[in-house]
């Protein structure tokens, strides 16, 4: 293992959004030990001690902090794939998992079985892994001791998933929680934070989390605030009523005194085209009132979720088996169709579904792979049936397993929101499926190459700050997110002229170009554009604060 490195003639973009500068950077013992800018003129330059390290020619390369993915779905991928090139090759050195209110801790046996089925489309069913943990702390310990105790590919922070907590305390019933159940949920959230979680997530278009009232969520957020964490909601709508849904979260956070981080904060569907200025005005007003807000987005137009997520919430009450029973019943399935295609289901953000925009990207059963890469409407036409009939059969035969791309984004909204001063980057990367969304493999180089270099939406220095120091500040990590003496040597070296996402909708697992080196704690995880065998990742846990 390299204990000392010197990067010679690097172009340093330090994460502060200030102008780049040329410098030599020395790394020792996993920390940045010295930065000597070129402007210091003649004098001894940093060198690696003979026999103890090496010097790397970084001329023409930007050296910046490692990227922090504020919205990741690698909850099982980190335990399944030691290489984890999807993220490591992008320069991601820390992922925040436990997103959208659904993950694998805290659980009991019953809850774990339901969660595994419900989010098979995100992570697979987990049957290839020994899911032997039950608490948040046990899950984090499992990550730290992954792959024979060596660790994981990149660092990981965890959010307590509110939907999982509600499933554990209440079940999948669509009803208010009793006082005793509310107390149980508050206790579960507190325990998760005490065991190292950095906050709380919700998925308020996913059952059972969406069954929670604003007051129930506010109570949980007061617990989060007491521990110095943050609330990360996938709120109740990104379509019809989206601005009201954002407003609910802002007022909730203000009432609870809790920091708020808005997940994949965009405005989708035709109803919201060009409405980003209204959202940003809402955020600016709240920030001026002292509400602590940040947000993340991915730099693509389509969304990605499970096909089952589009169903009306009443159809999913009781959990996955109850959902499948309703879909098998003809009369109930007709009600589901009406909600999807006529009134607009709450699972589809209150907007009637357009089957031409729903593309199947993955299935659990390989026998159904013929649907992958085709929209539901196209598959239905090929089979001479109505689109709902195709969707219904897929859900039943694949046991709610299909993953879909939802082509409903608006480019003008994406660009406007990514310019905002509280914006950060989050891939929302779902790695499961035969044809995943390219954001899983391309978000960070796409920001750098397409939106910064090619379109000029953000200056490169500002773009890097969005991906490094801003998320580190939200996570309250004082020694990450900047190129600064004493900080952890989580670093990326990229070519500003060539960095680009290789992933596309046609070839979504293609690795990026122009990122030759990535380091975690001063150890190369990517060197010369290739993945090393280093497993330098560990969990990043917040010390509890009452």
N, C-alpha and C positions, 0 to 999 in steps of 0.2 A: 504494500500500500504506500502511495506517495505521502510523505509527511510534510514536504515543503515543495512549493511550486512558485515559479515566477512567470508571469505573463508579460512579455516584452512588447512595448509599442502598441498596447491596446487602445482602442477608442472607448473611453469609459462613458457610459450613460448610467448615472448612479441611482436612478429611481426617484430623484427629487423633482424632475421635470426641468431642471436647470440645463444649460447648454452642455453638450458633450465636450470632452477634453482628452488629449493623449496622455497616457501614463503607463508606467510599469507598476504591476500589482503583485505583491508577494503574499502567498497563502502559507500558513504554518499551523499544524495541528487542527485543521478544520475551520480556522478563522482567518479573516483578512488581517494580515500583520503589518503591511506597509503599502502605501500608495504614493508613488513619486511622480507627480505631473511633469510633463515635458517642460513647462514654463519655468521650472526650478533651475534650469540651465545646467552648466557644468557641475560635476560632482559625482561621487560614487553612485552607481545605479544598483538597485536590489539584485542580488544574485542568490541562487539556491546553493546551500552548503554542499560542498563536494561530497559525493557519495550518499547524500541524504535527500536528494530531490532532483528537480530538472527545471529547465527553462523552456517555455513554450513561445514560439514566435506568433504574436497575435496581431501583427500588422494587417490592417484592412478589416479587422474584425471588431465589432462592438462587444464590449464586456459589460454585462448588466446583471442585476440580481435575478435569481431564479423566478420563474413565473408561478403565481399562485392561482390555482383554478378554484374559484369561489363556489362552483356548483358542479359537483362530479357525482357520478353513479358507479364508482369503482368499488363498491362495498364488498363484493365477492371477487372481483377481478384481481384485486391486490393479493388475495390469497390463492388465486388460481394460476396466475401467470407471473413467474418471477421476473421476466423481462419487462413486461408492461410498457412496450415500446410506444403504444398509442399516446401515452402521456410523456414518458421520458424523452422521446425523440423531439417533442415540441418544445422542450425546455421547461416543462412543468416540474417543479421540485416539491410542491405541496398541493394536495387536493383536500377540499372540504367535502366530506361524504355524510351520509345520513339525511339526504335531501328529500324535499317534497313530502315530509311527514311519514315516510314509509321506509323502514330498514329493519335490521335483524336483531336489534337490542334496544330496550329491554323486552324480553319475551318469556312466556312459558311454553310448554309443548304445544298446547292448543293454538296459541297466537302465532307461534312460529310456522305451524303448518299452513295457516291461512295466509300469512304474509308471503310465504314462499310461492304459493299459487298465485296470489294477486299480482306480484311483481316479477313473475317468471319472464315477462317480456322485457324487463330491464336487465336482469342479471342471470337468467336461467333459473332452474328450480333449486339449484344448490345440491342436487343429488350426488355430484362428484366431490363434494367437500364434507367434512365432518363438522357440522354446525353445533359444536358441543358447548358453546357459551350460552348464557342466559341474561347476564347483566351487561351494562355498558362497559364497565371495567374489565370484565372477562373478555369481551370482544376486542377491546383495545390491547389487552395483553396478548391476545392471539395474533393480532397484527404485528406487534413488536417481536414476537417469537416465530414469525412465519418462516417457512422453508428451512426447517431444522434449526431454528433459533437464529438464523442469520439476519432476519428482518424482511423488509419489503422494498419494492423498487424505488418508491418516492415517499416523502413524508405525507402523513394523513392527519387531519383533524375531523372531529365527529360532532354532529348535531343530534340531539335527542329528537327522535321522530314522533311528533305529536299524534299522528294517526295510529302508529303502533302502540303508543301509550294508551290511547283511547280503546283500542282493541283489547289490550290487556286488562284494563280496568272496567270497561263497559261492555265490550264485545262489538259486533257489527250492527247493533240496533240503532235505528234512526229515532232517537228520543233524547230528551235532556238528561244529563247525568245527575244522579242523586247527590245530595251533600256528601255522603260517604264516598261515592265514586270520585267526586271532585277532589276530595282530600287524598284519595289514593293516587290520582293523577299528579297532584302537586308533589306528593312524596316521591313518585317515580321520577319526575323531572329533576327534583332536588338531588336524588341519588345519582342520576346520570351526570349532573354537573359536578357533584362532589368527586365522581370517579374520573373526571377529566374532559367531559364534553364541553364544547365552546359555546353552545347555545341550543336553541330549539328551532326545529323546522316544522312547517305545516304544508299539506297538500289539500287545499280547500276546494278543489274539484275532484278529489279522490276520496272514496269511502275508506274507513269510517271517519277520518278526520274532518270531512266537510259537514258532518252532523253536529259539530261543536258550535255553540252560539258565540257571539262576540264576547259576552261576559265570561264564559268558560275560558276562552282563549286569553282574555285579559288577566284572569287569575293565574294562569300558568306563566304568563309573561312577567308578572310581578315576582314570581320565583326566580325567573331568569335574570331579572334586573338585580335581585339581591346578590346573585353570584357574579355579577359583572359580565354576563353573557349577552348575546343578541338574539333577536327573533328573525327568522328567515322564512317568510311565507310565500308559497305559491298561492296567490290569493284567489278569490272566488270567481273571477272572470277576467279573461284577456280579450273577450269579445264584447257581447252586449253588456252594457253596464260596467265596463272595465274601469272607468274613472271613479265611479262610486265604490268599486271594490278596492281600488287603491286608497281612496279616502278612508274607508273602514279601517284599513291597516294602519294608516297614519294616526288616526284618532285613538285606536287601540294602544299603539305604542306610546302616545303622549299620556294617555290615562294611566298606563302601567309604569311609566317612567323607564321604559326599556328601549335600548338601541334597536333599530330596525334596519334590516338588510333585505331589499326586495328582490326576490328570485326571478331570473330571466325576465327582467322588467321591460316588457314591450307592449305594443298595442296591435293586435292582429285582426284579421278579417276586413272585408270591405267597409264595414261600419266605422272603422277607426282609421282609415287611410288619412294621413296628414294631420292627425290629432296629437302628435307627440308634444307640440308646444303647450297644449293644455295640461298634459301630464307634468311637464317640466315646471310650469307655473305653479301647479299644486305642490310639487316638491319644494320649490323655492320659498313658497309661503310658509310651509311647515318648518323648513330649515331656519327661516328668519325668526320663527317663534321658539326656536331652541330644540326642536325635535332632532334627535340624532339619527340620520338616515344615510344609508348607502344603498347601492344596487349593483346587480351584474346583468350582463347580456352576452349572448353569443353572436358573432358577426355573419349570420345567415338568415334567410327568410323562412324556410319551413321549420315547423316544430316537430317534435318526436315524442311519442307516448305509446301507450298500449291501446289496442282497438277497444278493449273493454272499458277503458277510461271514458270513452265517449257516451256510455250508457247513462240514462237518468239515474240519479242517486237512489230512488226508490227501488229500482231494479237490482241494485247491488246490496240492499239491506240484508243482513244476516250472513254475509260473507260469500266466498266464491261458490260453494256448493249450492247455496240458495239462488245465486245469480244464474247458474247453469240450469237449475230446475225451471226458473221463469222463462229462460230462452227456449227450453224444450216444449213448453206449454204454448199451444197455438194462439189462444186468446190473449195471453199475457204478452207474447211476442208481438202481437199486433199493436198493443198499447205502447210497447217499446219503440216500434217503428214510427208511430205517430209522434212520439216525443222527439225522436231523432230528426225526422224529416219535415215535420210540420211546425210544431211549437218551438223547437230548439231546446235540447236537454241541458240541464245544468252541467253535466259532464262534458258537453261540447260548448261551454261558455255561453249558453243561451242563444246560440245561432243554429238555425236548421243546417244539418250536415249536407255538404256537397260531396257526393261520393267520388267525383272526379278529382278532388283534392286529397283523398285519403289513399296513400300508397303503402302497400304492405312491405315492410322492410325486414321482417324476420318472423319465423314460426318456431314453436318448440318441437313439433313433430316433423321430421324430415320428409315424411310422405306428402306433406302439404307445401313443399318448397316451390311448387309450380306457381304459387300465388305471389311469391316474392318478386319485387321489382315492378309490379303492376298495380294500377289503382283498382279499388274495389269496383268502380264503374266498368272498367275495361274487362276485368275478370268476369263480371256478371254478363256483359255483352257476349263474350266468347262462349259462355255456357247457356246463353239464351234465357236468362232469368233476371229478376229484379235485383238491384244492388243490395237491398236489405237481406234478401234470401242468401246471397253470397256471404255477407258479413255475419249473419246469424250462424250459418253452417261452419264458418271458420272459427267462430268463438266456441261453439260446442265441440267440434272435433279436435281443436287444439287446446281445449280446457282453459280458455281465456288467455292463451299464450301469445297471440300475434302482437308484434310491434308494428307501428305505422309511422310514416312521415305525414305531416299535415301541412299542405302547401297553402298557407294562409297569411304569410308575412307581408309587411310593407316596407320597402327599402328606405323611403324618406323617414319613417319612424326610427328604423334601426340606426341611421346615420345621426339623426338629431340626438337621440338618447345617449349614444356612445360619446358624444362631446361633453356631456355634463360633468361638472367637477366632482360629483360623488360616484361616478361610474367606475366599475371594475369589470374584469373579464371572468366569465364562467362558461365552460363548454357545454354544460348540461349533457355531457357525453354518455350515451348509452352504448356500451361496447358489444352487447349481445345481439345476435341476429346475423343473417347472411349478408344483408345490405344495410349496415347501420348508417345513421346520419354522419356525413363527413366532418361535422363539428367535433366528433369524438377524437379524430386524428389530426384536425387542422385548425382549430380555433385560434391558437396563439400566433402561429406564423401567418394566418390569414389576416389577423389584425395588423401585423407588422408589414407584410408584403403588399396586401391589397388595399387596405383602408388607409394606412399611413403613407407608404411609398407611392403606390399607383394613383390613388384618389386624393391624397392629401387631406383627408377628413380630419386627421390629427397629426401634428408634428411628431416625429419619431420619439423625441424625449418625453413628450406628454403621453404618448401611447404606452411607452415602457412604464411610466409612473402608474397608469391605470392597471397594469398587470402585475405590479410589484409592491411599491410602498403603500398604495391605497388599500389593497387587501390586507397587507401586514398590519396597518393601523386598525382596521376593523377587527382583526383577530387579536389585537393587542400583543403583538410580538415585537418586542423592543430591539431584537438583534437580527431581524430579517427584513428584507425588502429594500435595502440600500447597499450600495458599494461604499463601505465605510470601515475604517480601521476598528477592529474588535467585533465586527459582525460575523455571523456564520458565513462560511464560504459556499453558500448555495448560489451558483453562478451559471450564466449562459453566455456563450460566445457565438455570435451569429454574424453573417455577412449581410450588411444592410442593402447591398445591391441585388442579392439573389434570394434572400429568405422568402419562402413561399410555402403555402400549403400544397402538398402533393395530393391530398385527398379530394375527391370530387364525388358527385352523386353517382357517377358511373363506376368509379373505382374508389370506394370510400375508405379502404384500409391502406392506401398508399401513404408512406411516410413523407414528412416535409423535406425540403431542400434548404441548404444554406445555414444549417445549425450544426457545426462540426463538433462542438464540445458542450457538455452539460455536467456540472459538478454538484454534489450534495455533500456538505460537511468536508469540502476539499477533496473529495474522491470522485474520479471520473465515472459517471454512469453512462455517458455518451462520449466517445473519444474518436476523433477522426471520422465522425458521422456514423459510427457503429456502436451498438449496445455492448457494454462490458458485462462481466458477470458480477459486478458490485451490487450489493443490496444494502444501500446506505439509508434507506427510508425507515423512519420511526414515527410513532404517533406523537403529535404535538398536543399536549394537554394543558388546559387552563387550570391553574391552582385556584381552588374555591375561594370566593370572597363573600363574606356575609355583610 
